[in-house]
């Protein structure tokens, strides 16, 4: 009833493709659409492009932090995800880390070992007095 065998949809053009046999070590900075079928060992960071989208396909993996306006995951991520817009966790998504989001969509079958942190919570934390912020960090860290 809830099962879906459709591939994850890509919201825009893909300018960069990391193929299934590629292992990239080091930080990856990109603009536009990034589609990862292989493995990235390092941070994945979108540039100033407000429409940047990173899509991690089933079988793909990222070991490191992900920062982009839109993040679509259907593979393995070991690290925190920071999306200023939307995060979509597809059925095969496996996340070990915190997911910071504005809007989140999580399909049945996706697994998150970490916390979901809404952007409003991050904003409150960032505007706290420095002394209070240190206490928040110590408590939540």
N, C-alpha and C positions, 0 to 999 in steps of 0.2 A: 504494500500500500504506500509506504513512504520511500521505497527504493527508486533511485534514479540512476540510470547508466549514461546520462548525457555528460559530455565533457564540459568543463567549466567554461563559461563564456568570457571572452576578452572584450572589454568595454571600448576599446579604441584600436588604432593601428599599433602594430608591434614594430618598433625600430631596432630593437636588440633581442637576439635569441641566443640563449645559452643551451646548446644541444645536450642530449642525454648522456653523451660520452665525455663531456667536458667537466673538468675540475678546475675551478678558478680559485686561487689562493691570494688573498689580499682584499682590500676594500674596493667595492664596485660603486662608482658614482655614475648616475644616469639621468637622462631626461626623456620624456615621452613614455612609450610603452616598452616594458622589459618583460620577457617571457623566459622563465627558467625551467628547463627539463633536467639539467645536470646538477652539479654540486658546487656551492659557493662556500668557501671557508674564509669568512671575513664579513665586514658590514656591507649592507646594501642600502645606499642612500640616494634619494632623489634630489636633483638639483632644484633650481628655483621654479621649474615648470609646475604650475598649480594643477595641471592635468596629468601629472606623472602617475603611472600605474605599474605596479610590480605584480606579476602573476607567477605563482609557483605551482607547477604541474604535479600531478601524481607521479611519484618516483623521484621528484626533485628534492633537494635539501639545501638548507642554509644553516650554517653554524656561525651565528653572529646576529647582531642587531639589524632590524629592518626599519627604515624611515622613509615614508612616502605618503602622499595624500590618499591614495587608494591602494589597498593591499588585498590580494586575493590568494588564498592559500589552499592547496589540495595535496601538499606534501609535508615534509618534516622541517620544522624550524626549532633550533636550539638557541634561543635568545629572545630578547624583548622585541615587540613590534610596536611602532609608534605610527599611527595613521591620523593625519589631520582631518581626513574626511571619513572614509568608510573602510571597514575591514569585513571581508567575507571569508568565512571558514567553511570550506566545502566538506563533503562526507569523509574524505580520506585525510583531512588535515590532522597533523599531530604537532602540537606546540608545547614546548617546555620553556616557559618564560611568561612574562606579563604582557598583556595586550592593552595598549593605550589607544582609545578610539573616540570618535565623535558619534558614529553610527556603526553598529555591529550586526552581522547576519551570520548565524551559526546553524549549519545543517545537521540533521540527525546523523550520528556517526563520527563527527568531529570530536577530537580529544584535546583538551586544554589542561596542562599541568602548570598552573600559575594563576594569576589574577586578571580579571577584566577591570580596567580602570578607565572610567569615563573622563573625557577631556575637561569637564567642569570641575571634577575633583582635582585634576592636575593644576588647573588655574587657581583654585583656592589654595592649594599647597604652595604654589609659586608666589602668591601675593601675601602669604603669612609673614609675620614679623620674623626677622632672621633667627632670633632665639627660639621662637615657636617652631620655625622650619627645621632647626637642628633637632628639636625634640621629636618632630614628626619623622625625620629621617632615622633617628635612633630607634624609634618604636617600630616603624614599618620596614626598616632596612633589613 
